[in-house]
Amino acid sequence: MNWWHGVGAGLLMAAVAFGAPPKKMPEGMQLLRIQAGEPDASGWVAATSTGGCFSVKLPTKFNDIAFTDPAPSAAVAKIFTIGGKTPEGVKFSATRMLYRDKEASHALFEKGLKANKALTVGGKKAYEMKNASSTATALAHIVLLDPDQLMLIVEAPKSQAKALETDAPKFFDSLLLNKP
């Protein structure tokens, strides 16, 4: 399984996090909570992953999803996502991917690190990825949790691109890793 398969699985989880539950859930996927959380005085919602051992703050209610890959040969064994979409169409997601093979996780992470801006997040190696199209723009932080990886993604329609400057830093800085 290459890096894009892991990202693809994470994006599938994020798609479910933003929309209505699909009529038929993929094998291994669980919707743990839908439209959970209440905004605090600042309008942000504290979101804790049920099984992913992390939490973030989002400017919207969130969905909490878990996925266990039934294929024993898959590089990623489990995925935990929390995410939501604002009324303006800005999407926030945090996805933890639990890898079966530490070396595969490190190799994929290092490949991404070489092509992107290096960061440190909570004392852990990380990198920032940016992407833009004619209709949307996205900013992601990928954190190595050894052997896991955690992806924090903010995606906005071009009309809401300012959210990447204002809300993305607050979202990224809110990441807390919890003990299992």
N, C-alpha and C positions, 0 to 999 in steps of 0.2 A: 504494500500500500504506500503510495507516495504522499507527499505533503498535501497536495490538492484534494486527495480523497478525505483526509482528516478535516481539511477546511470545508469541503463539501458537506460532510456530516455535520460539522458545526453550523454551517449555513442552513441546513435543513432544520436543525434544532431552532435556530434563530427565526426562521420563517414561521415555525409553529408558535414561537414565543410572541410574535407580533400579530398574528391573525387568529381567526376562529379555529378551533380544533378541527382537524380533518375528519371526514366521515369514517374513514378506516385508518387506524393508526398503524404505522410500520411496526413490524415485529420488533419487540424489545423496547419500544418507546412508551413512556408513562407521562401523562400530564398530572403533575403533583398539585399544582395550584393554578388557578386562572384568575386574572385581574385581582391579584392579591395586594395587600398593603394599603395604608392610608397616608396621605401627605402630611408632613410635619409643618411647622410654622413657616418654613422657607418654601414649601410646595414640593419638596422632594420626598421620596419614599425609600425607607430602608428595606433592602431586599436581600434575604439570606437564602442561599441555595440549600435545598433540603439534604442533598447528599454530597455536594461538591466541596464542602469545607471552605466556603468563601462567602463574602457579602459585599455589596456595593450600594450606592444610593443612585436612584433614578428619578427623573422629573415626571414620572408617570407610574401608574399601577403596573404590575408585572405578572408574567407567567413563569412558572417554575417547572422545568422539564428534565427528565432523565432518560437516557438511552443506553442500553446494554447491547453491544454487537453480538449477535448469536454465532457469528463465524469465529471459530477459535484461531484462525490464521490472521484475523484483522489486527493491524498495528495498534489501533485504539480499541480498548476493551469497553470503556464506559465514557459517556459524555454527560455533563451536567450544565444546563443553560438556564439563566434567568434573563429576562428581557422584556421590553415593552416599547410601544410606539406612541409618541405624543400626538395630539390632535393636528399638529402642524406637519406630521409625517416624518419626524425625526425618530430614528430607531436606535435603541441602546441595547446591547447584549453583552453578557459576560458568560463565557463558555470554558469550562475546564475539561480537558481531554486527558484521560488516564491511559497511558501507553503500557502495552505489555512488555516492550523491550526498551530499556533505558538507552541503549546505544542508538537505536532507530530514532528515538525522540531527540537525542542530542544532535544527531546528524541533520535531521530536518530543521531543528532550531538554528544550528550553525549556518546552514544554507540560507535561511531567511535573514539571519544577522548580517551576513556578508553583503546582502543586497539592500539593506535598509539602515536607518539611523539607530545606533546603539543607545540604550538607556539602562538605568538601574531603577527598579521598582521594588521598594521595600527591601533593599539590600540584595535583590535577585537580578540576574542578567535578564535583559529584555531588549526589545527593539520596537521601533515605531514604523508602521506602514501607512502610506497615503495612497489614495486612489481617487480618480475623478473621471467622470464621463460627461456627456453633454447634458445629462439630466440630474445627476447626483454626485455627491462627494462623500468620501469616507475616510476615517482616521481610526487606526487600530494600534493597540499595544499588545504585544505577545510576550508573555512572561514565562521563563523556564522555572518550573517548580521541582524538577529533578525527581522522577523522570517525566512528570506531567507537564503540560503546557496550559496556560490560561490566556484566552483571547478576550480583550475588551474592545468592542467595536461601536463606533458612533457613525451612523450613515444618515445623511440629510439630502433632501431635494435641493437643487441649486438655489431655489428661493429661500431656503433656510440654512444656507452654508455658514452663516454667522454662529450657529449653534456649535460648530466645531471649535470656534475660538472661545466661546463663553461657557457652554455646558460640558464639552468634552473634558477639559481639565478637571472640573469638579467631579465628574464621573470617574475618571482615571484615578484621581487622588483619593477617592472614597474606598478603594479596594482594601479589604481586610481579609487576611487568610486566617481561618479558624482551625483549631486542632481537631483531628478526627475523633 
